[in-house]
Amino acid sequence: MAKVPEEIALGVYRIDTIAIPNGISVLLVADTDGWMLIDAGVRSGALHIQKALSTLGAGPQDLLWGFGP
C-alpha cells in the first residue's frame, strides 16, 4: 500500500511527485463534491498522484474539473 499523503491543513494533502522531498509539491484539496488537484507537477508524477488518491479512498474519476459553480 502506498504511503498516505501528508495532511498540511484540514483537507489539504501534499504529495511528493519526484525523488527530491518537497522538490515539487502537488496538492490535493478535499471538497464536498470530490478532490481538487493543485499544480499537477510533471508528467512522471501522475502515478504518485493516482496512488495518493487511492490511499485517500478516491480515484481519478473523483477529481473536479473546471472553475466556479
mmCIF file as Biopython writes it, N, C-alpha, C and O atoms, coordinates in Angstrom:
data_model
#
loop_
_atom_site.group_PDB
_atom_site.id
_atom_site.type_symbol
_atom_site.label_atom_id
_atom_site.label_alt_id
_atom_site.label_comp_id
_atom_site.label_asym_id
_atom_site.label_entity_id
_atom_site.label_seq_id
_atom_site.pdbx_PDB_ins_code
_atom_site.Cartn_x
_atom_site.Cartn_y
_atom_site.Cartn_z
_atom_site.occupancy
_atom_site.B_iso_or_equiv
_atom_site.auth_seq_id
_atom_site.auth_asym_id
_atom_site.pdbx_PDB_model_num
ATOM 1   N N  . MET A ? 1  ? 0.844   -1.184 0.000   1.0 0.0 1  A 1 
ATOM 2   C CA . MET A ? 1  ? 0.000   0.000  0.000   1.0 0.0 1  A 1 
ATOM 3   C C  . MET A ? 1  ? 0.885   1.241  0.000   1.0 0.0 1  A 1 
ATOM 4   O O  . MET A ? 1  ? 1.925   1.275  0.658   1.0 0.0 1  A 1 
ATOM 5   N N  . ALA A ? 2  ? 0.463   2.251  -0.739  1.0 0.0 2  A 1 
ATOM 6   C CA . ALA A ? 2  ? 1.229   3.489  -0.848  1.0 0.0 2  A 1 
ATOM 7   C C  . ALA A ? 2  ? 1.137   4.287  0.451   1.0 0.0 2  A 1 
ATOM 8   O O  . ALA A ? 2  ? 0.186   4.144  1.219   1.0 0.0 2  A 1 
ATOM 9   N N  . LYS A ? 3  ? 2.131   5.118  0.677   1.0 0.0 3  A 1 
ATOM 10  C CA . LYS A ? 3  ? 2.168   5.984  1.847   1.0 0.0 3  A 1 
ATOM 11  C C  . LYS A ? 3  ? 1.052   7.025  1.746   1.0 0.0 3  A 1 
ATOM 12  O O  . LYS A ? 3  ? 0.815   7.593  0.680   1.0 0.0 3  A 1 
ATOM 13  N N  . VAL A ? 4  ? 0.368   7.267  2.871   1.0 0.0 4  A 1 
ATOM 14  C CA . VAL A ? 4  ? -0.686  8.286  2.898   1.0 0.0 4  A 1 
ATOM 15  C C  . VAL A ? 4  ? -0.034  9.653  2.743   1.0 0.0 4  A 1 
ATOM 16  O O  . VAL A ? 4  ? 0.974   9.932  3.393   1.0 0.0 4  A 1 
ATOM 17  N N  . PRO A ? 5  ? -0.598  10.517 1.882   1.0 0.0 5  A 1 
ATOM 18  C CA . PRO A ? 5  ? -0.022  11.852 1.698   1.0 0.0 5  A 1 
ATOM 19  C C  . PRO A ? 5  ? -0.040  12.649 3.006   1.0 0.0 5  A 1 
ATOM 20  O O  . PRO A ? 5  ? -0.862  12.401 3.887   1.0 0.0 5  A 1 
ATOM 21  N N  . GLU A ? 6  ? 0.869   13.597 3.112   1.0 0.0 6  A 1 
ATOM 22  C CA . GLU A ? 6  ? 0.969   14.445 4.294   1.0 0.0 6  A 1 
ATOM 23  C C  . GLU A ? 6  ? -0.176  15.462 4.306   1.0 0.0 6  A 1 
ATOM 24  O O  . GLU A ? 6  ? -0.347  16.212 3.345   1.0 0.0 6  A 1 
ATOM 25  N N  . GLU A ? 7  ? -0.952  15.489 5.378   1.0 0.0 7  A 1 
ATOM 26  C CA . GLU A ? 7  ? -2.023  16.485 5.501   1.0 0.0 7  A 1 
ATOM 27  C C  . GLU A ? 7  ? -1.411  17.745 6.098   1.0 0.0 7  A 1 
ATOM 28  O O  . GLU A ? 7  ? -1.003  17.745 7.259   1.0 0.0 7  A 1 
ATOM 29  N N  . ILE A ? 8  ? -1.344  18.822 5.313   1.0 0.0 8  A 1 
ATOM 30  C CA . ILE A ? 8  ? -0.690  20.051 5.771   1.0 0.0 8  A 1 
ATOM 31  C C  . ILE A ? 8  ? -1.677  21.054 6.362   1.0 0.0 8  A 1 
ATOM 32  O O  . ILE A ? 8  ? -1.272  21.987 7.056   1.0 0.0 8  A 1 
ATOM 33  N N  . ALA A ? 9  ? -2.938  20.870 6.099   1.0 0.0 9  A 1 
ATOM 34  C CA . ALA A ? 9  ? -4.033  21.653 6.679   1.0 0.0 9  A 1 
ATOM 35  C C  . ALA A ? 9  ? -5.264  20.768 6.567   1.0 0.0 9  A 1 
ATOM 36  O O  . ALA A ? 9  ? -5.238  19.765 5.854   1.0 0.0 9  A 1 
ATOM 37  N N  . LEU A ? 10 ? -6.327  21.116 7.249   1.0 0.0 10 A 1 
ATOM 38  C CA . LEU A ? 10 ? -7.529  20.305 7.218   1.0 0.0 10 A 1 
ATOM 39  C C  . LEU A ? 10 ? -8.017  20.110 5.784   1.0 0.0 10 A 1 
ATOM 40  O O  . LEU A ? 10 ? -8.428  21.068 5.129   1.0 0.0 10 A 1 
ATOM 41  N N  . GLY A ? 11 ? -7.971  18.871 5.300   1.0 0.0 11 A 1 
ATOM 42  C CA . GLY A ? 11 ? -8.437  18.551 3.957   1.0 0.0 11 A 1 
ATOM 43  C C  . GLY A ? 11 ? -7.483  18.904 2.832   1.0 0.0 11 A 1 
ATOM 44  O O  . GLY A ? 11 ? -7.854  18.822 1.661   1.0 0.0 11 A 1 
ATOM 45  N N  . VAL A ? 12 ? -6.251  19.298 3.167   1.0 0.0 12 A 1 
ATOM 46  C CA . VAL A ? 12 ? -5.239  19.652 2.158   1.0 0.0 12 A 1 
ATOM 47  C C  . VAL A ? 12 ? -4.060  18.704 2.318   1.0 0.0 12 A 1 
ATOM 48  O O  . VAL A ? 12 ? -3.432  18.647 3.375   1.0 0.0 12 A 1 
ATOM 49  N N  . TYR A ? 13 ? -3.765  17.955 1.247   1.0 0.0 13 A 1 
ATOM 50  C CA . TYR A ? 13 ? -2.712  16.944 1.282   1.0 0.0 13 A 1 
ATOM 51  C C  . TYR A ? 13 ? -1.616  17.280 0.283   1.0 0.0 13 A 1 
ATOM 52  O O  . TYR A ? 13 ? -1.894  17.653 -0.857  1.0 0.0 13 A 1 
ATOM 53  N N  . ARG A ? 14 ? -0.350  17.144 0.727   1.0 0.0 14 A 1 
ATOM 54  C CA . ARG A ? 14 ? 0.808   17.394 -0.144  1.0 0.0 14 A 1 
ATOM 55  C C  . ARG A ? 14 ? 1.357   16.057 -0.609  1.0 0.0 14 A 1 
ATOM 56  O O  . ARG A ? 14 ? 1.507   15.122 0.179   1.0 0.0 14 A 1 
ATOM 57  N N  . ILE A ? 15 ? 1.658   15.980 -1.907  1.0 0.0 15 A 1 
ATOM 58  C CA . ILE A ? 15 ? 2.202   14.765 -2.497  1.0 0.0 15 A 1 
ATOM 59  C C  . ILE A ? 15 ? 3.569   15.084 -3.084  1.0 0.0 15 A 1 
ATOM 60  O O  . ILE A ? 15 ? 3.712   16.027 -3.862  1.0 0.0 15 A 1 
ATOM 61  N N  . ASP A ? 16 ? 4.581   14.290 -2.707  1.0 0.0 16 A 1 
ATOM 62  C CA . ASP A ? 16 ? 5.884   14.385 -3.363  1.0 0.0 16 A 1 
ATOM 63  C C  . ASP A ? 16 ? 5.786   13.601 -4.661  1.0 0.0 16 A 1 
ATOM 64  O O  . ASP A ? 16 ? 5.446   12.418 -4.639  1.0 0.0 16 A 1 
ATOM 65  N N  . THR A ? 17 ? 6.075   14.228 -5.782  1.0 0.0 17 A 1 
ATOM 66  C CA . THR A ? 17 ? 5.953   13.543 -7.071  1.0 0.0 17 A 1 
ATOM 67  C C  . THR A ? 17 ? 7.294   13.262 -7.738  1.0 0.0 17 A 1 
ATOM 68  O O  . THR A ? 17 ? 7.342   12.664 -8.813  1.0 0.0 17 A 1 
ATOM 69  N N  . ILE A ? 18 ? 8.383   13.693 -7.104  1.0 0.0 18 A 1 
ATOM 70  C CA . ILE A ? 18 ? 9.713   13.386 -7.628  1.0 0.0 18 A 1 
ATOM 71  C C  . ILE A ? 18 ? 10.552  12.850 -6.472  1.0 0.0 18 A 1 
ATOM 72  O O  . ILE A ? 18 ? 10.109  12.878 -5.324  1.0 0.0 18 A 1 
ATOM 73  N N  . ALA A ? 19 ? 11.744  12.367 -6.758  1.0 0.0 19 A 1 
ATOM 74  C CA . ALA A ? 19 ? 12.593  11.730 -5.751  1.0 0.0 19 A 1 
ATOM 75  C C  . ALA A ? 19 ? 13.166  12.714 -4.732  1.0 0.0 19 A 1 
ATOM 76  O O  . ALA A ? 19 ? 13.730  12.282 -3.727  1.0 0.0 19 A 1 
ATOM 77  N N  . ILE A ? 20 ? 13.043  13.996 -4.955  1.0 0.0 20 A 1 
ATOM 78  C CA . ILE A ? 20 ? 13.570  15.012 -4.043  1.0 0.0 20 A 1 
ATOM 79  C C  . ILE A ? 20 ? 12.425  15.463 -3.134  1.0 0.0 20 A 1 
ATOM 80  O O  . ILE A ? 20 ? 11.486  16.101 -3.609  1.0 0.0 20 A 1 
ATOM 81  N N  . PRO A ? 21 ? 12.482  15.146 -1.836  1.0 0.0 21 A 1 
ATOM 82  C CA . PRO A ? 21 ? 11.399  15.559 -0.936  1.0 0.0 21 A 1 
ATOM 83  C C  . PRO A ? 21 ? 11.147  17.060 -0.999  1.0 0.0 21 A 1 
ATOM 84  O O  . PRO A ? 21 ? 12.077  17.863 -0.930  1.0 0.0 21 A 1 
ATOM 85  N N  . ASN A ? 22 ? 9.898   17.417 -1.127  1.0 0.0 22 A 1 
ATOM 86  C CA . ASN A ? 22 ? 9.459   18.815 -1.225  1.0 0.0 22 A 1 
ATOM 87  C C  . ASN A ? 22 ? 9.975   19.523 -2.475  1.0 0.0 22 A 1 
ATOM 88  O O  . ASN A ? 22 ? 9.883   20.747 -2.570  1.0 0.0 22 A 1 
ATOM 89  N N  . GLY A ? 23 ? 10.513  18.774 -3.431  1.0 0.0 23 A 1 
ATOM 90  C CA . GLY A ? 23 ? 11.020  19.369 -4.666  1.0 0.0 23 A 1 
ATOM 91  C C  . GLY A ? 23 ? 9.899   19.951 -5.514  1.0 0.0 23 A 1 
ATOM 92  O O  . GLY A ? 23 ? 10.002  21.078 -5.998  1.0 0.0 23 A 1 
ATOM 93  N N  . ILE A ? 24 ? 8.855   19.205 -5.690  1.0 0.0 24 A 1 
ATOM 94  C CA . ILE A ? 24 ? 7.649   19.674 -6.379  1.0 0.0 24 A 1 
ATOM 95  C C  . ILE A ? 24 ? 6.485   19.241 -5.505  1.0 0.0 24 A 1 
ATOM 96  O O  . ILE A ? 24 ? 6.260   18.048 -5.304  1.0 0.0 24 A 1 
ATOM 97  N N  . SER A ? 25 ? 5.758   20.199 -4.996  1.0 0.0 25 A 1 
ATOM 98  C CA . SER A ? 25 ? 4.618   19.875 -4.149  1.0 0.0 25 A 1 
ATOM 99  C C  . SER A ? 25 ? 3.334   19.975 -4.955  1.0 0.0 25 A 1 
ATOM 100 O O  . SER A ? 25 ? 2.974   21.034 -5.468  1.0 0.0 25 A 1 
ATOM 101 N N  . VAL A ? 26 ? 2.668   18.859 -5.050  1.0 0.0 26 A 1 
ATOM 102 C CA . VAL A ? 26 ? 1.352   18.788 -5.667  1.0 0.0 26 A 1 
ATOM 103 C C  . VAL A ? 26 ? 0.361   18.708 -4.515  1.0 0.0 26 A 1 
ATOM 104 O O  . VAL A ? 26 ? 0.587   17.971 -3.556  1.0 0.0 26 A 1 
ATOM 105 N N  . LEU A ? 27 ? -0.723  19.449 -4.598  1.0 0.0 27 A 1 
ATOM 106 C CA . LEU A ? 27 ? -1.701  19.459 -3.519  1.0 0.0 27 A 1 
ATOM 107 C C  . LEU A ? 27 ? -3.010  18.831 -3.965  1.0 0.0 27 A 1 
ATOM 108 O O  . LEU A ? 27 ? -3.469  19.054 -5.085  1.0 0.0 27 A 1 
ATOM 109 N N  . LEU A ? 28 ? -3.599  18.050 -3.085  1.0 0.0 28 A 1 
ATOM 110 C CA . LEU A ? 28 ? -4.956  17.537 -3.251  1.0 0.0 28 A 1 
ATOM 111 C C  . LEU A ? 28 ? -5.789  18.199 -2.173  1.0 0.0 28 A 1 
ATOM 112 O O  . LEU A ? 28 ? -5.436  18.152 -0.995  1.0 0.0 28 A 1 
ATOM 113 N N  . VAL A ? 29 ? -6.894  18.816 -2.568  1.0 0.0 29 A 1 
ATOM 114 C CA . VAL A ? 29 ? -7.755  19.515 -1.627  1.0 0.0 29 A 1 
ATOM 115 C C  . VAL A ? 29 ? -9.124  18.852 -1.645  1.0 0.0 29 A 1 
ATOM 116 O O  . VAL A ? 29 ? -9.764  18.745 -2.691  1.0 0.0 29 A 1 
ATOM 117 N N  . ALA A ? 30 ? -9.565  18.407 -0.465  1.0 0.0 30 A 1 
ATOM 118 C CA . ALA A ? 30 ? -10.863 17.756 -0.346  1.0 0.0 30 A 1 
ATOM 119 C C  . ALA A ? 30 ? -11.978 18.782 -0.475  1.0 0.0 30 A 1 
ATOM 120 O O  . ALA A ? 30 ? -11.900 19.880 0.076   1.0 0.0 30 A 1 
ATOM 121 N N  . ASP A ? 31 ? -13.010 18.407 -1.207  1.0 0.0 31 A 1 
ATOM 122 C CA . ASP A ? 31 ? -14.197 19.240 -1.396  1.0 0.0 31 A 1 
ATOM 123 C C  . ASP A ? 31 ? -15.399 18.322 -1.210  1.0 0.0 31 A 1 
ATOM 124 O O  . ASP A ? 31 ? -15.265 17.106 -1.351  1.0 0.0 31 A 1 
ATOM 125 N N  . THR A ? 32 ? -16.541 18.860 -0.904  1.0 0.0 32 A 1 
ATOM 126 C CA . THR A ? 32 ? -17.720 18.019 -0.704  1.0 0.0 32 A 1 
ATOM 127 C C  . THR A ? 32 ? -18.105 17.253 -1.962  1.0 0.0 32 A 1 
ATOM 128 O O  . THR A ? 32 ? -18.772 16.222 -1.877  1.0 0.0 32 A 1 
ATOM 129 N N  . ASP A ? 33 ? -17.695 17.743 -3.127  1.0 0.0 33 A 1 
ATOM 130 C CA . ASP A ? 33 ? -18.042 17.103 -4.396  1.0 0.0 33 A 1 
ATOM 131 C C  . ASP A ? 33 ? -16.930 16.232 -4.976  1.0 0.0 33 A 1 
ATOM 132 O O  . ASP A ? 33 ? -17.143 15.564 -5.987  1.0 0.0 33 A 1 
ATOM 133 N N  . GLY A ? 34 ? -15.752 16.226 -4.358  1.0 0.0 34 A 1 
ATOM 134 C CA . GLY A ? 34 ? -14.631 15.455 -4.883  1.0 0.0 34 A 1 
ATOM 135 C C  . GLY A ? 34 ? -13.314 16.052 -4.422  1.0 0.0 34 A 1 
ATOM 136 O O  . GLY A ? 34 ? -13.206 16.570 -3.311  1.0 0.0 34 A 1 
ATOM 137 N N  . TRP A ? 35 ? -12.324 15.972 -5.283  1.0 0.0 35 A 1 
ATOM 138 C CA . TRP A ? 35 ? -10.975 16.454 -4.981  1.0 0.0 35 A 1 
ATOM 139 C C  . TRP A ? 35 ? -10.522 17.462 -6.022  1.0 0.0 35 A 1 
ATOM 140 O O  . TRP A ? 35 ? -10.786 17.302 -7.214  1.0 0.0 35 A 1 
ATOM 141 N N  . MET A ? 36 ? -9.830  18.515 -5.557  1.0 0.0 36 A 1 
ATOM 142 C CA . MET A ? 36 ? -9.202  19.480 -6.455  1.0 0.0 36 A 1 
ATOM 143 C C  . MET A ? 36 ? -7.713  19.183 -6.472  1.0 0.0 36 A 1 
ATOM 144 O O  . MET A ? 36 ? -7.112  18.936 -5.426  1.0 0.0 36 A 1 
ATOM 145 N N  . LEU A ? 37 ? -7.124  19.206 -7.642  1.0 0.0 37 A 1 
ATOM 146 C CA . LEU A ? 37 ? -5.693  18.974 -7.818  1.0 0.0 37 A 1 
ATOM 147 C C  . LEU A ? 37 ? -5.053  20.316 -8.123  1.0 0.0 37 A 1 
ATOM 148 O O  . LEU A ? 37 ? -5.410  20.977 -9.098  1.0 0.0 37 A 1 
ATOM 149 N N  . ILE A ? 38 ? -4.103  20.716 -7.281  1.0 0.0 38 A 1 
ATOM 150 C CA . ILE A ? 38 ? -3.418  21.992 -7.455  1.0 0.0 38 A 1 
ATOM 151 C C  . ILE A ? 38 ? -1.989  21.702 -7.887  1.0 0.0 38 A 1 
ATOM 152 O O  . ILE A ? 38 ? -1.258  21.009 -7.180  1.0 0.0 38 A 1 
ATOM 153 N N  . ASP A ? 39 ? -1.585  22.218 -9.028  1.0 0.0 39 A 1 
ATOM 154 C CA . ASP A ? 39 ? -0.252  22.029 -9.610  1.0 0.0 39 A 1 
ATOM 155 C C  . ASP A ? 39 ? 0.034   20.558 -9.852  1.0 0.0 39 A 1 
ATOM 156 O O  . ASP A ? 39 ? 0.524   19.860 -8.964  1.0 0.0 39 A 1 
ATOM 157 N N  . ALA A ? 40 ? -0.265  20.100 -11.028 1.0 0.0 40 A 1 
ATOM 158 C CA . ALA A ? 40 ? -0.100  18.683 -11.376 1.0 0.0 40 A 1 
ATOM 159 C C  . ALA A ? 40 ? 1.353   18.257 -11.495 1.0 0.0 40 A 1 
ATOM 160 O O  . ALA A ? 40 ? 1.626   17.083 -11.743 1.0 0.0 40 A 1 
ATOM 161 N N  . GLY A ? 41 ? 2.297   19.184 -11.325 1.0 0.0 41 A 1 
ATOM 162 C CA . GLY A ? 41 ? 3.709   18.810 -11.348 1.0 0.0 41 A 1 
ATOM 163 C C  . GLY A ? 41 ? 4.181   18.420 -12.733 1.0 0.0 41 A 1 
ATOM 164 O O  . GLY A ? 41 ? 3.873   19.093 -13.717 1.0 0.0 41 A 1 
ATOM 165 N N  . VAL A ? 42 ? 4.930   17.331 -12.808 1.0 0.0 42 A 1 
ATOM 166 C CA . VAL A ? 42 ? 5.492   16.862 -14.075 1.0 0.0 42 A 1 
ATOM 167 C C  . VAL A ? 42 ? 4.818   15.548 -14.472 1.0 0.0 42 A 1 
ATOM 168 O O  . VAL A ? 42 ? 4.227   14.864 -13.636 1.0 0.0 42 A 1 
ATOM 169 N N  . ARG A ? 43 ? 4.914   15.212 -15.738 1.0 0.0 43 A 1 
ATOM 170 C CA . ARG A ? 43 ? 4.249   14.018 -16.263 1.0 0.0 43 A 1 
ATOM 171 C C  . ARG A ? 43 ? 4.585   12.753 -15.470 1.0 0.0 43 A 1 
ATOM 172 O O  . ARG A ? 43 ? 3.714   11.916 -15.237 1.0 0.0 43 A 1 
ATOM 173 N N  . SER A ? 44 ? 5.824   12.618 -15.065 1.0 0.0 44 A 1 
ATOM 174 C CA . SER A ? 44 ? 6.228   11.404 -14.355 1.0 0.0 44 A 1 
ATOM 175 C C  . SER A ? 44 ? 5.598   11.302 -12.962 1.0 0.0 44 A 1 
ATOM 176 O O  . SER A ? 44 ? 5.693   10.253 -12.325 1.0 0.0 44 A 1 
ATOM 177 N N  . GLY A ? 45 ? 4.964   12.358 -12.483 1.0 0.0 45 A 1 
ATOM 178 C CA . GLY A ? 45 ? 4.331   12.333 -11.175 1.0 0.0 45 A 1 
ATOM 179 C C  . GLY A ? 45 ? 2.915   11.788 -11.180 1.0 0.0 45 A 1 
ATOM 180 O O  . GLY A ? 45 ? 2.315   11.632 -10.116 1.0 0.0 45 A 1 
ATOM 181 N N  . ALA A ? 46 ? 2.365   11.493 -12.354 1.0 0.0 46 A 1 
ATOM 182 C CA . ALA A ? 46 ? 0.967   11.049 -12.450 1.0 0.0 46 A 1 
ATOM 183 C C  . ALA A ? 46 ? 0.692   9.806  -11.616 1.0 0.0 46 A 1 
ATOM 184 O O  . ALA A ? 46 ? -0.352  9.720  -10.969 1.0 0.0 46 A 1 
ATOM 185 N N  . LEU A ? 47 ? 1.594   8.855  -11.618 1.0 0.0 47 A 1 
ATOM 186 C CA . LEU A ? 47 ? 1.391   7.635  -10.841 1.0 0.0 47 A 1 
ATOM 187 C C  . LEU A ? 47 ? 1.380   7.931  -9.343  1.0 0.0 47 A 1 
ATOM 188 O O  . LEU A ? 47 ? 0.613   7.324  -8.595  1.0 0.0 47 A 1 
ATOM 189 N N  . HIS A ? 48 ? 2.225   8.861  -8.903  1.0 0.0 48 A 1 
ATOM 190 C CA . HIS A ? 48 ? 2.247   9.254  -7.495  1.0 0.0 48 A 1 
ATOM 191 C C  . HIS A ? 48 ? 0.904   9.876  -7.104  1.0 0.0 48 A 1 
ATOM 192 O O  . HIS A ? 48 ? 0.392   9.618  -6.014  1.0 0.0 48 A 1 
ATOM 193 N N  . ILE A ? 49 ? 0.341   10.687 -7.987  1.0 0.0 49 A 1 
ATOM 194 C CA . ILE A ? 49 ? -0.955  11.316 -7.723  1.0 0.0 49 A 1 
ATOM 195 C C  . ILE A ? 49 ? -2.042  10.256 -7.646  1.0 0.0 49 A 1 
ATOM 196 O O  . ILE A ? 49 ? -2.891  10.289 -6.755  1.0 0.0 49 A 1 
ATOM 197 N N  . GLN A ? 50 ? -2.014  9.330  -8.570  1.0 0.0 50 A 1 
ATOM 198 C CA . GLN A ? 50 ? -3.001  8.249  -8.583  1.0 0.0 50 A 1 
ATOM 199 C C  . GLN A ? 50 ? -2.919  7.410  -7.304  1.0 0.0 50 A 1 
ATOM 200 O O  . GLN A ? 50 ? -3.949  7.066  -6.724  1.0 0.0 50 A 1 
ATOM 201 N N  . LYS A ? 51 ? -1.717  7.083  -6.867  1.0 0.0 51 A 1 
ATOM 202 C CA . LYS A ? 51 ? -1.533  6.308  -5.644  1.0 0.0 51 A 1 
ATOM 203 C C  . LYS A ? 51 ? -2.020  7.090  -4.424  1.0 0.0 51 A 1 
ATOM 204 O O  . LYS A ? 51 ? -2.652  6.525  -3.531  1.0 0.0 51 A 1 
ATOM 205 N N  . ALA A ? 52 ? -1.725  8.389  -4.391  1.0 0.0 52 A 1 
ATOM 206 C CA . ALA A ? 52 ? -2.174  9.226  -3.270  1.0 0.0 52 A 1 
ATOM 207 C C  . ALA A ? 52 ? -3.697  9.261  -3.209  1.0 0.0 52 A 1 
ATOM 208 O O  . ALA A ? 52 ? -4.277  9.128  -2.131  1.0 0.0 52 A 1 
ATOM 209 N N  . LEU A ? 53 ? -4.340  9.437  -4.347  1.0 0.0 53 A 1 
ATOM 210 C CA . LEU A ? 53 ? -5.803  9.422  -4.379  1.0 0.0 53 A 1 
ATOM 211 C C  . LEU A ? 53 ? -6.325  8.089  -3.861  1.0 0.0 53 A 1 
ATOM 212 O O  . LEU A ? 53 ? -7.294  8.054  -3.102  1.0 0.0 53 A 1 
ATOM 213 N N  . SER A ? 54 ? -5.703  7.014  -4.259  1.0 0.0 54 A 1 
ATOM 214 C CA . SER A ? 54 ? -6.132  5.685  -3.844  1.0 0.0 54 A 1 
ATOM 215 C C  . SER A ? 54 ? -6.043  5.520  -2.328  1.0 0.0 54 A 1 
ATOM 216 O O  . SER A ? 54 ? -6.952  4.962  -1.714  1.0 0.0 54 A 1 
ATOM 217 N N  . THR A ? 55 ? -4.962  5.998  -1.724  1.0 0.0 55 A 1 
ATOM 218 C CA . THR A ? 55 ? -4.818  5.875  -0.273  1.0 0.0 55 A 1 
ATOM 219 C C  . THR A ? 55 ? -5.850  6.715  0.469   1.0 0.0 55 A 1 
ATOM 220 O O  . THR A ? 55 ? -6.157  6.451  1.631   1.0 0.0 55 A 1 
ATOM 221 N N  . LEU A ? 56 ? -6.382  7.728  -0.208  1.0 0.0 56 A 1 
ATOM 222 C CA . LEU A ? 56 ? -7.414  8.580  0.389   1.0 0.0 56 A 1 
ATOM 223 C C  . LEU A ? 56 ? -8.819  8.087  0.040   1.0 0.0 56 A 1 
ATOM 224 O O  . LEU A ? 56 ? -9.810  8.756  0.331   1.0 0.0 56 A 1 
ATOM 225 N N  . GLY A ? 57 ? -8.892  6.912  -0.588  1.0 0.0 57 A 1 
ATOM 226 C CA . GLY A ? 57 ? -10.184 6.319  -0.907  1.0 0.0 57 A 1 
ATOM 227 C C  . GLY A ? 57 ? -10.845 6.912  -2.132  1.0 0.0 57 A 1 
ATOM 228 O O  . GLY A ? 57 ? -12.069 6.878  -2.257  1.0 0.0 57 A 1 
ATOM 229 N N  . ALA A ? 58 ? -10.046 7.457  -3.039  1.0 0.0 58 A 1 
ATOM 230 C CA . ALA A ? 58 ? -10.586 8.096  -4.243  1.0 0.0 58 A 1 
ATOM 231 C C  . ALA A ? 58 ? -9.813  7.616  -5.467  1.0 0.0 58 A 1 
ATOM 232 O O  . ALA A ? 58 ? -8.897  6.801  -5.357  1.0 0.0 58 A 1 
ATOM 233 N N  . GLY A ? 59 ? -10.190 8.126  -6.620  1.0 0.0 59 A 1 
ATOM 234 C CA . GLY A ? 59 ? -9.514  7.809  -7.869  1.0 0.0 59 A 1 
ATOM 235 C C  . GLY A ? 59 ? -9.589  8.990  -8.814  1.0 0.0 59 A 1 
ATOM 236 O O  . GLY A ? 59 ? -10.192 10.008 -8.473  1.0 0.0 59 A 1 
ATOM 237 N N  . PRO A ? 60 ? -8.995  8.884  -9.989  1.0 0.0 60 A 1 
ATOM 238 C CA . PRO A ? 60 ? -9.002  9.982  -10.951 1.0 0.0 60 A 1 
ATOM 239 C C  . PRO A ? 60 ? -10.410 10.491 -11.284 1.0 0.0 60 A 1 
ATOM 240 O O  . PRO A ? 60 ? -10.600 11.674 -11.566 1.0 0.0 60 A 1 
ATOM 241 N N  . GLN A ? 61 ? -11.391 9.585  -11.247 1.0 0.0 61 A 1 
ATOM 242 C CA . GLN A ? 61 ? -12.764 9.985  -11.550 1.0 0.0 61 A 1 
ATOM 243 C C  . GLN A ? 61 ? -13.329 10.944 -10.495 1.0 0.0 61 A 1 
ATOM 244 O O  . GLN A ? 61 ? -14.350 11.587 -10.736 1.0 0.0 61 A 1 
ATOM 245 N N  . ASP A ? 62 ? -12.680 11.048 -9.333  1.0 0.0 62 A 1 
ATOM 246 C CA . ASP A ? 62 ? -13.150 11.923 -8.266  1.0 0.0 62 A 1 
ATOM 247 C C  . ASP A ? 62 ? -12.551 13.325 -8.329  1.0 0.0 62 A 1 
ATOM 248 O O  . ASP A ? 62 ? -12.876 14.177 -7.502  1.0 0.0 62 A 1 
ATOM 249 N N  . LEU A ? 63 ? -11.671 13.568 -9.314  1.0 0.0 63 A 1 
ATOM 250 C CA . LEU A ? 63 ? -11.109 14.904 -9.477  1.0 0.0 63 A 1 
ATOM 251 C C  . LEU A ? 63 ? -12.148 15.818 -10.117 1.0 0.0 63 A 1 
ATOM 252 O O  . LEU A ? 63 ? -12.840 15.438 -11.062 1.0 0.0 63 A 1 
ATOM 253 N N  . LEU A ? 64 ? -12.240 17.028 -9.580  1.0 0.0 64 A 1 
ATOM 254 C CA . LEU A ? 64 ? -13.181 18.014 -10.115 1.0 0.0 64 A 1 
ATOM 255 C C  . LEU A ? 64 ? -12.516 18.731 -11.279 1.0 0.0 64 A 1 
ATOM 256 O O  . LEU A ? 64 ? -11.307 18.962 -11.263 1.0 0.0 64 A 1 
ATOM 257 N N  . TRP A ? 65 ? -13.300 19.080 -12.284 1.0 0.0 65 A 1 
ATOM 258 C CA . TRP A ? 65 ? -12.780 19.754 -13.479 1.0 0.0 65 A 1 
ATOM 259 C C  . TRP A ? 65 ? -13.430 21.116 -13.613 1.0 0.0 65 A 1 
ATOM 260 O O  . TRP A ? 65 ? -14.610 21.286 -13.303 1.0 0.0 65 A 1 
ATOM 261 N N  . GLY A ? 66 ? -12.656 22.081 -14.074 1.0 0.0 66 A 1 
ATOM 262 C CA . GLY A ? 66 ? -13.189 23.414 -14.341 1.0 0.0 66 A 1 
ATOM 263 C C  . GLY A ? 66 ? -13.097 24.328 -13.136 1.0 0.0 66 A 1 
ATOM 264 O O  . GLY A ? 66 ? -12.557 23.969 -12.089 1.0 0.0 66 A 1 
ATOM 265 N N  . PHE A ? 67 ? -13.644 25.525 -13.318 1.0 0.0 67 A 1 
ATOM 266 C CA . PHE A ? 67 ? -13.595 26.553 -12.288 1.0 0.0 67 A 1 
ATOM 267 C C  . PHE A ? 67 ? -14.990 27.067 -12.029 1.0 0.0 67 A 1 
ATOM 268 O O  . PHE A ? 67 ? -15.818 27.150 -12.936 1.0 0.0 67 A 1 
ATOM 269 N N  . GLY A ? 68 ? -15.240 27.409 -10.789 1.0 0.0 68 A 1 
ATOM 270 C CA . GLY A ? 68 ? -16.511 28.028 -10.418 1.0 0.0 68 A 1 
ATOM 271 C C  . GLY A ? 68 ? -17.653 27.042 -10.348 1.0 0.0 68 A 1 
ATOM 272 O O  . GLY A ? 68 ? -17.480 25.846 -10.581 1.0 0.0 68 A 1 
ATOM 273 N N  . PRO A ? 69 ? -18.825 27.561 -10.024 1.0 0.0 69 A 1 
ATOM 274 C CA . PRO A ? 69 ? -20.003 26.689 -9.859  1.0 0.0 69 A 1 
ATOM 275 C C  . PRO A ? 69 ? -20.497 26.081 -11.142 1.0 0.0 69 A 1 
ATOM 276 O O  . PRO A ? 69 ? -21.476 25.334 -11.134 1.0 0.0 69 A 1 
#
